[in-house]
Amino acid sequence: MRHTSLQEIVEQVTDPSTEVQAATAPEDQFNARCNQIAERAHLTPRETQVFKMLARGRDRTYIEEELVISKNTVKAHVKHVYSKLKIHSHQELIDLVENKNDRINGD
């Protein structure tokens, strides 16, 4: 593995010829991956919101407070997300987003 100096990194960032995909921010990559999974699993917009929060490691109480919805509504959304993603645990969801378990729609 080649070590890159700080100067080389700065030059790559300021060089307009650097590929955009390589310079994509981690946040953008995370959102793109989540959106891809949500689309393939046919999640609703609200289920996608809940899915992204779960993928960030948030728990149901946090989601309830952040989205200002009841505990039962969060429970229903999480149940639907898990069902559509064909997963059974929060860890499986995180693994899916991290490309460790990509099995949506038989992939």
trRosetta pair geometry for C-beta under 8 A, 3 or more apart (Angstrom, degrees):
i j d omega theta_ij theta_ji phi_ij phi_ji
4 8 4.8 -121 -170 83 88 129
4 9 5.7 101 135 -56 120 89
5 8 4.7 100 56 3 79 101
5 9 7.2 -141 97 -4 45 85
6 9 5.6 -54 -152 35 35 113
6 10 6.4 36 151 -19 67 104
7 10 5.7 -54 -149 36 32 111
7 11 6.3 33 153 -19 65 106
8 11 5.6 -53 -147 37 32 113
8 12 6.4 34 153 -20 64 104
9 12 5.7 -55 -150 34 31 111
9 13 6.4 28 153 -17 65 107
10 13 5.8 -57 -148 37 31 110
10 14 6.2 11 160 -3 67 112
11 14 6.2 -66 -140 48 27 97
11 15 5.7 35 158 -33 66 112
12 15 5.6 -51 -136 29 26 115
12 18 4.9 101 -176 -99 73 141
12 23 7.5 -175 142 -84 98 109
13 18 7.1 -42 -90 28 19 165
13 23 6.8 133 -116 -130 64 124
15 18 4.8 102 83 -29 95 99
18 22 6.5 -107 170 71 92 118
18 23 5.6 79 126 -42 119 128
19 22 4.4 79 77 8 102 107
19 23 6.9 167 91 -2 55 90
20 23 5.9 -73 -150 49 33 101
20 24 6.7 61 150 -59 67 83
21 24 5.7 -22 -157 -20 35 116
24 28 4.9 -115 -178 85 95 126
24 29 5.4 114 120 -57 117 91
24 32 7.9 -17 173 -2 146 144
25 28 4.6 93 61 5 83 103
25 29 7.1 -150 96 -5 44 86
26 29 5.5 -55 -147 38 35 114
26 30 6.2 40 154 -23 68 104
27 30 5.7 -51 -148 34 30 114
27 31 6.4 27 154 -15 63 107
28 31 5.8 -54 -146 40 31 109
28 32 6.1 32 155 -20 65 108
29 32 5.7 -54 -144 37 29 111
29 33 6.3 28 156 -18 64 107
30 33 6.0 -58 -150 37 27 109
30 34 6.3 22 155 -15 64 109
30 55 7.5 157 -174 127 102 127
30 97 7.4 30 -149 174 76 119
31 34 5.7 -56 -143 40 30 109
31 35 6.0 30 158 -19 66 109
31 52 7.5 19 -114 -127 66 130
32 35 5.8 -55 -144 38 27 110
32 36 6.3 32 154 -22 63 107
33 36 5.7 -54 -149 34 29 114
33 37 6.5 25 155 -14 64 106
33 97 5.8 102 125 -161 124 73
33 99 7.6 -89 -143 -50 134 90
34 37 5.9 -57 -149 39 31 108
34 38 6.0 31 154 -20 66 110
34 48 7.3 113 150 -166 102 87
34 51 6.5 153 -164 118 105 107
34 52 5.0 65 -177 -97 157 88
34 55 5.8 -152 -100 34 117 167
34 97 6.2 5 -81 -126 77 113
35 38 5.6 -54 -141 39 30 113
35 39 6.2 32 158 -21 65 106
35 48 7.4 41 -109 -157 58 129
36 39 6.0 -55 -147 35 25 109
36 40 6.4 20 157 -13 61 111
37 40 5.9 -61 -147 41 29 108
37 41 6.0 11 160 -5 66 115
37 51 7.5 -159 99 163 114 141
37 85 7.2 25 169 -115 112 108
37 96 6.5 101 -131 143 148 112
37 97 6.7 -85 -12 -95 158 68
37 104 6.1 170 -145 -39 75 156
38 41 6.1 -68 -142 48 25 100
38 43 4.1 -74 -156 43 82 124
38 47 7.3 157 -143 104 104 92
38 48 4.2 53 -147 -112 151 102
38 51 5.8 162 -89 70 105 157
39 42 7.5 26 -179 -74 31 38
39 43 7.7 -62 -53 33 23 84
40 104 4.7 87 117 129 125 138
40 105 5.7 -114 171 -1 103 127
40 107 7.9 -22 179 -12 151 136
41 84 4.4 102 168 143 107 105
41 85 5.3 -15 -122 -81 154 63
41 104 5.3 -88 -67 -144 91 125
41 105 7.5 -147 -86 -33 55 94
42 84 6.3 -130 65 -155 78 130
43 47 4.0 -136 -169 100 96 117
43 48 4.7 132 112 -63 124 75
43 51 5.9 -24 -151 -23 167 146
43 80 7.8 122 -130 128 80 103
43 81 6.4 31 -118 -113 122 77
43 84 5.9 153 -78 99 77 156
44 47 4.5 93 48 9 78 105
44 48 6.9 -134 92 -9 40 86
44 80 7.9 -1 15 132 107 145
45 48 5.5 -54 -150 32 30 115
45 49 6.8 35 151 -21 63 99
46 49 5.5 -45 -153 29 38 114
46 50 6.6 34 150 -14 65 103
46 67 8.0 95 -154 -157 94 145
46 77 6.3 -100 131 -118 100 128
47 50 5.6 -54 -149 40 35 110
47 51 6.0 43 149 -26 67 107
47 77 5.6 -169 -104 -159 66 89
47 80 5.6 -91 -110 102 128 119
47 81 5.2 172 -168 -76 99 88
47 84 7.3 52 165 27 151 148
48 51 5.3 -50 -142 36 31 118
48 52 6.4 32 157 -19 64 103
49 52 6.1 -57 -152 34 27 108
49 53 6.6 24 152 -15 63 107
49 67 6.7 113 130 -96 134 129
50 53 5.8 -57 -151 37 33 111
50 54 6.3 32 152 -18 67 107
50 63 5.9 57 -130 -154 81 141
50 67 7.6 -32 -79 -36 82 158
50 74 7.0 163 -125 -143 126 70
50 77 4.3 146 -33 142 170 130
50 78 6.3 -126 161 -71 134 63
50 81 5.9 -135 99 -45 113 143
51 54 5.8 -58 -149 38 29 110
51 55 6.2 30 153 -22 65 108
51 81 5.0 179 -81 -138 91 133
51 85 7.7 140 -125 -49 120 136
51 93 7.4 -149 -152 -161 75 124
52 55 5.4 -52 -144 36 32 115
52 56 6.6 31 154 -17 63 104
53 56 5.8 -58 -153 37 32 109
53 58 4.2 -52 169 50 88 139
53 62 7.0 -170 177 106 122 108
53 63 5.0 129 114 -95 153 100
53 66 6.9 172 -118 66 145 151
54 57 7.7 72 180 -55 34 10
54 58 6.2 -87 -82 60 31 82
54 63 7.5 -2 -57 -65 76 138
54 78 7.0 128 -75 -119 141 94
54 81 7.0 146 18 120 153 158
54 90 6.3 -132 -171 -135 103 89
54 93 5.4 -23 132 130 119 156
54 94 7.9 -124 141 -59 79 76
55 93 6.2 -118 -85 145 68 102
55 94 6.3 146 -141 -102 55 59
55 97 4.5 101 -145 -55 119 162
57 94 7.1 44 -77 -95 74 128
58 62 4.3 -118 -168 85 102 138
58 63 5.8 119 128 -53 123 85
58 66 7.6 -29 -168 0 152 147
59 62 5.2 101 55 8 66 102
59 63 7.2 -129 104 -3 36 92
60 63 5.6 -56 -147 38 35 112
60 64 6.2 42 153 -25 67 104
60 71 7.1 65 148 -145 116 76
60 74 5.0 125 -162 137 91 135
60 75 7.0 38 -149 -73 140 64
60 78 6.5 -50 -99 -42 107 150
61 64 5.6 -50 -148 32 31 116
61 65 6.5 23 156 -12 64 107
62 65 6.0 -64 -151 41 29 105
62 66 5.9 23 157 -17 68 115
63 66 5.8 -57 -135 41 28 109
63 67 5.8 0 173 7 66 115
63 69 7.7 -34 137 52 82 108
63 74 5.1 129 99 -132 116 124
63 77 7.9 -142 152 76 142 135
63 78 8.0 134 67 -60 164 108
64 67 6.9 -71 -137 50 15 90
64 69 6.0 -111 -138 72 57 69
64 70 6.9 -24 -143 161 105 14
64 71 5.6 -2 -108 -86 145 57
64 73 7.9 126 -117 65 82 92
64 74 4.8 -72 -74 -36 84 146
65 68 7.3 15 -173 -75 28 50
67 74 7.6 145 54 -86 128 96
69 73 4.2 -98 163 85 114 138
69 74 5.9 141 96 -51 110 80
69 77 8.0 58 108 -12 156 136
70 73 4.6 100 57 4 80 101
70 74 7.1 -141 98 -3 45 84
71 74 5.8 -54 -152 36 32 111
71 75 6.3 36 149 -22 65 107
72 75 5.3 -50 -146 35 34 117
72 76 6.4 36 154 -21 65 103
73 76 5.7 -51 -149 34 32 111
73 77 6.4 32 153 -17 65 105
74 77 5.8 -56 -149 37 32 110
74 78 6.2 30 155 -18 67 108
75 78 5.9 -56 -146 38 27 110
75 79 6.3 31 154 -21 63 108
76 79 5.6 -54 -148 35 30 114
76 80 6.4 28 154 -17 64 106
77 80 5.8 -57 -150 38 31 110
77 81 6.2 32 153 -21 66 106
78 81 5.6 -52 -145 36 32 113
78 82 6.2 31 157 -17 65 106
79 82 6.0 -56 -147 38 27 109
79 83 6.2 26 155 -19 63 111
80 83 5.7 -57 -145 38 29 112
80 84 6.1 22 160 -14 66 110
81 84 6.1 -61 -144 41 25 104
81 85 6.0 10 161 -5 64 116
81 93 7.5 33 137 -112 116 132
82 85 6.1 -68 -141 48 24 102
82 87 5.3 -104 -150 74 72 79
82 88 6.6 83 -173 -102 120 26
82 93 7.4 -75 -99 -66 75 114
83 86 7.5 21 178 -73 30 41
85 92 7.9 148 123 122 120 107
85 93 6.6 61 113 -107 162 82
85 96 6.4 1 -176 -129 125 178
85 104 6.4 -52 -141 -96 62 98
86 103 6.5 -93 85 104 128 104
86 104 7.1 164 27 -107 111 51
87 92 3.9 176 -158 112 116 130
87 93 5.6 152 107 -64 162 69
87 96 6.5 -92 -69 -36 143 138
87 101 7.8 94 -102 118 113 136
88 92 6.1 72 46 9 59 152
89 92 4.7 105 59 2 79 100
89 93 7.2 -136 102 -4 48 85
90 93 5.5 -52 -156 32 37 116
90 94 6.6 35 149 -17 68 103
91 94 5.7 -52 -148 37 35 110
91 95 6.2 38 152 -19 67 106
92 95 5.5 -53 -145 39 32 114
92 96 6.3 40 152 -27 64 103
92 101 6.1 -82 -158 87 74 161
93 96 5.6 -52 -152 29 30 116
93 97 6.7 25 153 -14 63 104
94 97 5.9 -56 -152 37 33 109
94 98 6.3 20 153 -7 66 112
95 98 5.7 -66 -144 48 31 104
95 100 3.9 -82 -169 72 87 118
95 101 4.3 49 122 5 112 117
96 99 7.9 40 176 -69 28 19
96 100 7.2 -80 -61 55 23 73
96 101 5.0 -62 -79 76 63 94
96 102 6.5 118 -149 -88 68 49
96 103 7.7 -89 -115 28 102 74
96 104 7.5 87 -160 -41 123 101
99 102 5.8 -10 -144 -43 57 116
102 107 5.5 -53 139 104 94 114
103 106 7.1 -3 -174 -117 70 14
103 107 6.1 -167 -132 65 27 67
104 107 5.8 5 62 24 63 113
